[in-house]
């Protein structure tokens, strides 16, 4: 099933943007692990609509998860399948009435209609909506808590938005404190860049004023991975993390370490020289590999970038077709949409990476 991910810990997403609810069904989580509900809610708030200032949609959802199974009244995972749902409370389905036969450029409307016919629900993108990342963030938020107890920490921040670029993590010396400093900062910027939030706000306001949108990129880091974690070839860490991250709507590219820039380097430039640190551990002086070689963790910080496309729902007139009338059509998308989805996607990238790592770690050893 394409809505499912994971080998040892299995996540299945369900729901639709304008249906009664969206959510997550997770099997394989270890019994006896406590879940901090306040920390989980803070994590979900980073993704929730209506909290991103000038960048965000006007749709406001509380996104408080309801756990139907898998979590005891005392907040401990009980080893049974976890079922969590988030109710959709602020829908305006009428905004999508004109889209019944006119597919939106940049959305899945046309290929989804080709696959599912009239059964496809175009309201807010239906099952293809980024609204389903609420379920991903529930599962990933829990995964982050379980990983932290094992000394593994996951964090991400904005690396670019439209023409604006921000300071990347230090690929060798990035610390847990660097990752933790990102979370409370406005628009999920690193501490060094938090003062530039006004530039972002101005950019979002300019883009929204003309009815357009912008994309950007997100950098994610995982610290504390033991050297050798992972599998070669198709089961490699790059493959598993990428598969999870590409489950986030709007992600169009994922790159580890130097990424495509490695194609422009010589071997002497791209190789990471080994040495013993003061504690006797094997380290590398650089980290062009992004913490992964042969699909396995090297013990250095794992670093990757995800490119996120501009929000395709824009108010500017766009060329399309009317499938019912079999003629050309011009479409201006109405409704409430993000001028930029990238700030909200930061938590989604963290969630996807955390869940993929937890599944690879396989804490129950199944």
Beta strands, then each sheet from edge to edge (+ up, - down):
strand 1: 4-5
strand 2: 10-15
strand 3: 21-27
strand 4: 66-69
strand 5: 82-87
strand 6: 153-161
strand 7: 164-165
strand 8: 216-223
strand 9: 251-256
strand 10: 274-276
strand 11: 282-284
strand 12: 292-293
strand 13: 296-297
strand 14: 302-308
strand 15: 318-322
strand 16: 327-331
sheet 1: 1+ 2- 3+ 5- 4+
sheet 2: 7+ 6- 8+ 14- 9+
sheet 3: 10+ 11-
sheet 4: 12+ 13-
sheet 5: 15+ 16-
end
